[in-house]
Amino acid sequence: MQVVVRALSVLRTLAPKATGATLQELHEELGIPIGSLHRVLATLQEQEFVTRSPTNRRYFLGPVARQLSEQSTGHSALLVTPHPAIVTAAEASGETVFLTELIGDRAVCVALREGRHPLRLFVRIGQEMPWNAAASARALLAHLPGPVAHRLLDARPLSAFTDDTPTTLDTVNEHLALVRARGYDVCDDELDRGVWAVAAPAFTSTGSVAASVTLAAAGGRMRDPGKRAEAVRTVLTAARALSDELGFAGDWPDTVPDPEPPGTPATRTPAPADAPDSGPSARPKKGTPR
């Protein structure tokens, strides 16, 4: 029974830690011997109750644990308290806005506020976002270190969800260069037919990507370029608020150009020839169109 108690202690300790914990930190807090703790964490990670970041090697509560938590609230996202920036963006736009984080090797929805429109999009806490098809995931992937991003893309098949889904490494990498150049991502019919979404990254004080903010709406409501531009501004504002709270001191653009015209899939826009590979230096400087 001791191993069960130790596993539950690990989960209870990780649950409130938004920035995760290292093996050493867990050892010092719980008093479990390093060897025993490592075995417990390995089992929890195998079962996806715990995940480990490929970038900083910190342990986090995994998607299975988050799904159990969400199920215990009756599947209602209204019972999950999102960050005020997410709430503000959802109320201002009337659309569903959610937050996605890198948990282990997955992009996972960790908080959301549903839109007020009659047609609501189904996004749930704990839902995994595909790296090649979701704006929420690509906004994260575009700002991860190159080797980490390549490993994540190589780890799983690039499945097609619609006819517009990018399914080759070359196409996805070309699109990621575009995301870095303009500072946000647009997904139009690439993950769900009839769904349009825009996502922007939020950064920590060290310039590493912490999460992405995504606004998702029925495509029919987002055909007007003006509405799309307003959605982009809403998401960038929310991402900036999150970044400011995390201590990010980098520059943000003064203006946001209109997104692609209606009917132009985001993945078909050619990437700039001088788009950087990845990392904090790839973000546009103040005044650069995004």
Disulfide bonds with the S-S distance in Angstrom:
none
